[in-house]
Amino acid sequence: MSNAIVNERYRLNGAEFEVVSTDLKYAQFSAVIGQRQVSFTHFQVSEMIANGSLVKSQCAPIDQSKAPILLSMSTAERAEHDRKTGYTVGALLALGNRLPRDAAQAYIREHAEQIGDSSPPSYSTLYNWAAKYRQSGNSPLGLIKNKHYQLPRGKKLDNKTIEIAEDIINQHYLIKERPSGQLAYNILITHIEKDNEHRPLDEQIKPPSRATFYRMLSAIDAYKFNIMREGRAYAEKINKYGRSIQRPHHMYQRIEADTQQIDIIAVDTNGNVIGRPYLTAFIECKSKMIIGWELSMTPPCAAKTMKALKMSLRSDNPIAGKGETYYIDNGSEFLNDSFFNFFSIYGSKVLPLPPGKPDQKSFIERFFLTLNLTIMHHAKGTTKSNPTERRDYNSEKNACLTVESIRLVFTRWLDEYYHENPQKGVSVAPRSAFEKAMMTELPPDTYAIEQLDITCRKTKARTISNGRITMFNLQWYGPGLARLNDKARKHNCKPLVHYDESDLSTVWLSIPQEPGVMVRADAVDPDYQNNLTLYEHQLACDAIDKEGLTFSKKKAARALANIYLNLSELEYKKPKKQKQQRPITLATQDDEGDARAELEDDVYHTQTDLNVTEMKNIEDSDDDLETFKLE
């Protein structure tokens, strides 16, 4: 029978595992990358090694710490060590790496007769020798006894007492309620006393001392202890290990993407709180440039992701480029047909990461942290990172920025601060690192926005009526629809509507017989449909249906505003009318250029006059968060 040894490494299902602990029943394996923990019996290990599913990749290192002791032994000490080795190794080989009591005792008697040993070891002594031999990686050096000056522990507990104690530990100590060790010990003593009431005097179970019971508790494997009492997420966090994620060797080798709510509350044009906006961002990990993003009240969805993705690929974006591998989380905004079908056409690799492992997307996680610490936590209406940090600050009462204003603040911060300020782990600013790298590398693949739009479009067959096309309770019109309808009637077919779920302001129509001829149709109600995603529209329609109302654009817009409010993680109170702050909106008229610049500057600097040095100090105060480990 093959047996796993501590510190050996094996290949299992394409991943590398290391043996971290063993006993007479189980071997505990821990993944070198990924922090996955698995346990197998020694019989299962032997079977997997035999069928090739478990392949040894690295032997355990030899323990040389006791080698000098072996060389300095006297003749009597060396003879005693050889005697231990003979019993231990011989028994394990003869009994198939196991020590059943009857067979082991028979072997002890037989071996003692062969070597003329008048005082052979007991079964328990041989059992302890075998355990030390295994723990040392099947090395005879493990049988050398370290010199110590501690008092002897006394008599070992019998198997019945150990069995009862282990049951009490599993049922009353290793549980989510996390009772104390003293309580578990009291339960054990009570259980033994009740059991002894029904036993004869010569079969009484001797209870362990408190010190012995606590030694049993301290011997519990740390990972098992944390899982049973704290939960798997906590256990994986406490037992975290791994190497830091290294920066890619060349540009666009690694792209990370994520969606998070930013730490600020937005209001509508009337000053009513509508919640925290969502930001989807794509980061190029070598230079740390943000090559694509989308900031709005739209919750995480496929349409929001596709908007940011198209920005990161369009040819009119000077920092855009197609990545080799995209690292995403397991959110529905990424794990959807639209996202994967897009890359099946363009050829990039998409790698979803395990849930609950933000460290594996350390670059984008660090970006969101920097954004909140350097600007959002100092703007009016900030929520800070948690209620404790926020203290008595009334976020909803002080909120005064519309989504458009927050988007402009973010744009300025991204262009004027983040891309121009050296980030941790990079000796130069992201923009400088980008420009320097692109001088020696080939330009990345980019695409015209028209081509990206075509790739992202979906198709439905619809009938044209009165120069309009109706779909999803929305309508589009165009001067070429009537002629396209005539062609469709001649060919006895329905026109095909090509729509982009990330923007329902415009659709394109064609007929199957002439797929290359596309006719444009614009929104009948542009105030509602411009920049509207299909996901948002469906949320509004569902809310109207629940109220039993007939669909209308005004009702849909009102329902959508309520949905934004409900999706916020905080429950906001409606601002008092007499103290309602005027929302900050940014003028766009040319004759208001000076006023706009002044207003933008006030919004950008917020309550305090943050300069670049202060921003850098804020970011540097969190140095320990820069080095992330791959799980």
Sequence and secondary structure as in RCSB ss.txt:
>XXXX:A:sequence
MSNAIVNERYRLNGAEFEVVSTDLKYAQFSAVIGQRQVSFTHFQVSEMIANGSLVKSQCAPIDQSKAPILLSMST
AERAEHDRKTGYTVGALLALGNRLPRDAAQAYIREHAEQIGDSSPPSYSTLYNWAAKYRQSGNSPLGLIKNKHYQ
LPRGKKLDNKTIEIAEDIINQHYLIKERPSGQLAYNILITHIEKDNEHRPLDEQIKPPSRATFYRMLSAIDAYKF
NIMREGRAYAEKINKYGRSIQRPHHMYQRIEADTQQIDIIAVDTNGNVIGRPYLTAFIECKSKMIIGWELSMTPP
CAAKTMKALKMSLRSDNPIAGKGETYYIDNGSEFLNDSFFNFFSIYGSKVLPLPPGKPDQKSFIERFFLTLNLTI
MHHAKGTTKSNPTERRDYNSEKNACLTVESIRLVFTRWLDEYYHENPQKGVSVAPRSAFEKAMMTELPPDTYAIE
QLDITCRKTKARTISNGRITMFNLQWYGPGLARLNDKARKHNCKPLVHYDESDLSTVWLSIPQEPGVMVRADAVD
PDYQNNLTLYEHQLACDAIDKEGLTFSKKKAARALANIYLNLSELEYKKPKKQKQQRPITLATQDDEGDARAELE
DDVYHTQTDLNVTEMKNIEDSDDDLETFKLE
>XXXX:A:secstr
     TT EEEETTEEEEEEEE SSEEEEEETTT  EEEEEHHHHHHHHHHTSEEEEE      TTHHHHHT  H
HHHHHHHHHHHHHHHHHHHTTT   HHHHHHHHHHHHHHHT SS   HHHHHHHHHHHHHTTS GGGGS      
    S   HHHHHHHHHHHHHHTSSTT   HHHHHHHHHHHHHHHHTTS GGG      HHHHHHHHHTS HHHH
HHHHH HHHHHHHT    B    SSTTSEEEEEEEE SB EE TTS EEE  EEEEEEETTTTEEEEEEEES  S
 HHHHHHHHHHTTBTTSTT    SEEEE S TTTSSHHHHHHHHHH  EEEE  TT GGGGHHHHHHHHHHHHHT
GGGSTTB  SSHHHHTT  HHHH  EEHHHHHHHHHHIIIIIGGGS  TT SS HHHHHHHHHTTS     B HH
HHHHHH EEEE  EETTEEEETTEEEE TTHHHHHHHHHHTT   EEEEETTEEEEEEEEETTEEEEEEEEEESS
HHHHTT  HHHHHHHHHHHHHTT    HHHHHHHHHHHHHHHSSS      GGG    B     GGGHHHHHHHH
HHHHH SS   HHHHHHHHHTTGGGTS B  
